[in-house]
Each structure stands twice: as C-alpha cells, then as structure tokens.
Amino acid sequence: MFRQLTSKPFQLAARRNASSFARLSVMGRVGGEPEAQETDAGKVFVKYSIATNPTKDGPPSWFNISVFEPKQVEFCGNYLKKGALVLVEANVINKSYEKPDGTTAYATNYYQQRIDIIKNPYNPDAAGAATTSE
C-alpha cells in the first residue's frame, strides 16, 4: 500500500493560490489536560500544549496546539491525556497584532492536522493504535 502524498491542507493551500506554507512535526509529551473552548460562532475547538526536551539538562520547549477539525476535537477530548507521548503534524501560522500600548507583537500559532499517540501513560495498550487525520 502507498500513502497518498497530497493531503487536504496542501489542496487547500493550492486552491487559495498560496505560494508556500509551513508545517511542523513535533514529538513530545502533553503538558496538561486538553481544554475545550468555543468560538464566537459556536464552533468547538481544543487547545493543549506539548513539551519537548532535546537535551537532558536544558529547559523544555513548549508548543501550544489548536485543533479545529471536528473528528480530531472529539479524538483529543477522548484519548489525549497529560503525559502522553505524541507525534503531531501542524500548520504554522505567524501573526502580528498591535498591543494597547501601540507596539507590535508577534504570535506563532500551530493548527493540528494529524496526531499519533506513541505512548499513553493511562492505557499502555492504546499506544500506537490511536491515530486521526483529516
């Protein structure tokens, strides 16, 4: 079996006439329980963080992940737990905004496209079996 190389995010970028897009692959541990929130339009989404520690002595790097696709929102709510080792693929969006004091601030947002649970500390038998993507 061959995996199809074109994915939905790529097709969406091509339809919008985008010249390029950024993608992040990160493996780390979930830093806290996923938090469900609702947009002003009533759409439910999930936010959670992943910690990576490339060196034993150094501080961890944190990535705040947002999930909007309904099946993935449900999956994260049901299976994602603090401490789980996960592999996440996400689109990277950089934004700038003006703060109340007039200075410009920058934010990097990560929007989950795929998640694999590598090791679940609460259910070791589920490791590797729980995968979702668009």
Sequence and secondary structure as in RCSB ss.txt:
>XXXX:A:sequence
MFRQLTSKPFQLAARRNASSFARLSVMGRVGGEPEAQETDAGKVFVKYSIATNPTKDGPPSWFNISVFEPKQVEF
CGNYLKKGALVLVEANVINKSYEKPDGTTAYATNYYQQRIDIIKNPYNPDAAGAATTSE
>XXXX:A:secstr
    S  HHHHHHHHTT S  EEEEEEEEE S  EEEE TTS EEEEEEEEE SSSSS  EEEEEEE SHHHHHH
HHHH  TT EEEEEEEEEEEEEE TTS EEEEEEEEEEEEEEEE TT GGGTTT EEE 
